[in-house]
Amino acid sequence: MIERVYRQAAASQADGVVVATDDERVAAAVRAFGGHAVMTAPTHESGTDRIAEVARSLDADLIVNVQGDEPLLDPASIDRAVAPLIADPGIVMGTLGAPLDAARDADNPHVVKVVVDRRGFALYFSRAPLPYRRASADVGTAVYRHIGIYVYRRAFLLELARLPRTPLEQTESLEQLRALEHGYRIRVVETPAPSIAVDTPDDLERVRQLVAAQALV
């Protein structure tokens, strides 16, 4: 899986791809297929903190954090997430959202939901169904399935890693809530390309079937 995620990331317009890990088995697997791995401290409590350690030694304005459990992530979607930060220097952080299959995923805590404001910035991320509907009518609220990718301005990433963990971040176990709780905005870009994070054995089997089907096309 890590090789597939690596190659998907490398197919984007990124200047380079680095796997940040504290597990030598992961690093060895990456080196075996010719990838670049960097060992980090084992004490990080989130991917944001781990990426920040590596970013301190990188000469790059934008840092993209692609989580290793997103084997179906489309390279073009990575470029979509980066585009707003290239266009607007006032945006410090971005991510992706895809159409939510409410019937399948609304009540699934492994599927993170995100609601956005009228300008496309995140209002909240949650493992619970969002929003709560007191009426059956669809009022057009923009709610998406969150995809595990973050784009940061390097300076902001380093600052975010220095900020203390926040109550909602710890309650939901969602690192992006640290930025919202400290008053920063996150631009959410919609992508039509679905992606499935592998959080459970059922997710893994579903992804394997999808990859096998793609190989037959």
Secondary structure, 3 states (H helix, E strand, C coil): CHHHHHHHHHCCCCCCCCEEECCHHHHHHHHHCCCCEEECCCCCCCHHHHHHHHHCCCCCCEEEEECCCCCCCCHHHHHHHHHHHHHCCCCCEEEEEEECCHHHHCCCCCCCEEEECCCCEEEEEECCCCCCCCCCCCCCCCEEEEEEEEEEEHHHHHHHHHCCCCHHHHHHCCCCHHHHHCCCCCEEEECCCCCCCCCCHHHHHHHHHHHHHHHHC
